[in-house]
Amino acid sequence: MGPLVDQSAVDAYLLFMGMAKREGIDEVMRGKALEKAKKGHYVTPSIHYAEKWNNDSLFLQSEIFGPNVTFVPYQEIDEAIKIANSTEYGLASAVFTRDRNIFQKCVEDIDSGLINYNRSTVGASAKLPFGGVKNSGNYHPAALTTIDACVYQMSSLEVLNDEAEDLKSIPGIEF
């Protein structure tokens, strides 16, 4: 993991780790501050599991700027979309499915600036229109010509099959 931007970002990240615990969200792996030989503001990644979505959870409603993932189970895709849209943020989303119709429904219904198909939200391309929606991002596309090409600011990066050669093109996945 790379460093966070500064000490206040580390402090905020650690505050969220305690908040999750106080709210009864299961810690699969707790994030901690790291001391390294090289100067920087390092933390370990964290993984959390919430048994269900809770609109009153400050932890679940927050945009955590650090290496964190929280899993929230759902039964139907409409429930997952409702969960995704329940926060005031909409920077990036990832949909992992073999059903292209599910992905298309997510593109139409999730309020997010980037919706990826079968790839993580890490490594958004500067060539794509991107700026986030709601209280995420800056509402401005990054690519030079998007002012001429975009009415609604949403982009997508896609992996169309699960063959090993295609998956190797995703940054961060190693075989």
N, C-alpha and C positions, 0 to 999 in steps of 0.2 A: 504494500500500500504506500502511496505517496503521502507527503505531509498535508495537513490541513493548512489553511491560509495564514493563521496566526494563533496566538495563545487563547484569545477569546473564542475562537472557533473550537478549539479543543475543550475549553471549559463548557461551552454550550453542548457539545457532543456528549460529554460526560454527564451533564445535567439531564439530558434525555435518557441516558442509561438508567439513572436513578428513578426518573419519572415512570419509565416503563414498568419497573419493579413495583413501585408504589401503586400503580394502576392495575396490578395483577396480570400483566402481560408476561408470558413465559419467556425467559431468557434461554435461548438455545446456546448462544455464545455472546458473552458480555463484552462490549467494547471497553478498552482501557488505554490509557496514555502509555506511550513507549519512550524510553530514553535510548537514543542511538548515538553512535560516534559522530555522525554527521549532523550539523545543526539543522533543526527543523521542528515541526509540530506534528509528531507522529502519533497515530492511534491504531489499535487493532480493529478489524471489522467486527460488526455485531449482527446477530441473527435473532429475531424475535418471532413469537407465534401468539396470535390473539385468537382465542376460540371463536369469536364472532366480532363483527364490526360494532363499534360503539361510537356514536356521534358525539358523546360527551367526553371522550378520551382526548386529552390534550396531546398525548404522544401520537396517537393515530392521526390526528388532525394536523400535525405539524410537518413542515418541510425540513427534514434533518440533513444538513450539509455535512455529511460524513459517510463513511462506508457502512451503511446499515440496510438491511432488508427485513421486512416484516411480512410474514405470511398470514393471510386471513382466509379461511375456507369459505366456499360458497357452493350452492347446489346448481343453480342455473346461470347462464351467461348474463341474463338481465340483472340478476343480483350482483354479479361481479361488476357490471357497468355502473350500477347504482353506487356500489362501494367506491369505485374509481372516481366518480363524480361528486362524492360526498364531502370533499375537502375544498378549500378555497384556492387550491393550487392545480396547475395543469401544465407542467413543464414537459414531461416525457412519460410515455407508457410503452410497455412491451406486451405483446399477445403471443403466447406459444400455443399453437394448435395445428392439427393436420387438416382441419376443416376451414377452407377458404371463406365460406359463408359466415362463420363465426367472426373471422377477422374483419370481413367487410362490415358486419353489424357494429363491431367495435369502432371502426373508422368513422362510421356515421354517428355513433352515439356517445363516444367518450370525448370529454372536453379536455384535449391535450394538444400541445404544440407539436409533438412528435409521437407517432404511433408506429412502432416497429413490429414487423411480422417475423416471428421465430428468430429474433436476435435481441440482445440486451439493449438497454438505453445508453450504454457506455459508448462513447466515440461518435457522437452525432457529427455528420459531415458539415463543414462550413459552406459547402456548395448547395445545401438545401435551405429552403425557406424555414426559418426556425426562430422562435422568439418566446414561446410559451403563451399560455392564455390564463385568464383569471389573474391571480396574484403571483404568477411565476413568470420568469423571464422579463423581457422589456417590451413585448408586443411588436418588435421590429424584426423582420426577417434578416438573416445574416448574408445571404447571397446577393450579389450586386444587382441582378436583373429581376429580383422577385417582385419589385414594385409593379412591373409590367405583367407578371405571370400569376400573381396570387390575389384572390379575393378574400379567402379565409386562410389564416396562417396555420397550416398543418402539413407536416411532411412525414415520410415513412421510408424506412430501410427494410428490405425484405430478404429472407432466405427462402427459396421456393421449394427446396427438398432437403431431406435429411441425409444425403449422401456425404460421406466423410470429406470429400474434396470441397464441396460447397461450404460445409461447416468450418473448414480451415480458414475461410476468408473472414470469419468473425473475429475481431480483435479480442484477445483474452482467452480464447478457447484453444487448448492444446490437446493433441492426440499423441 
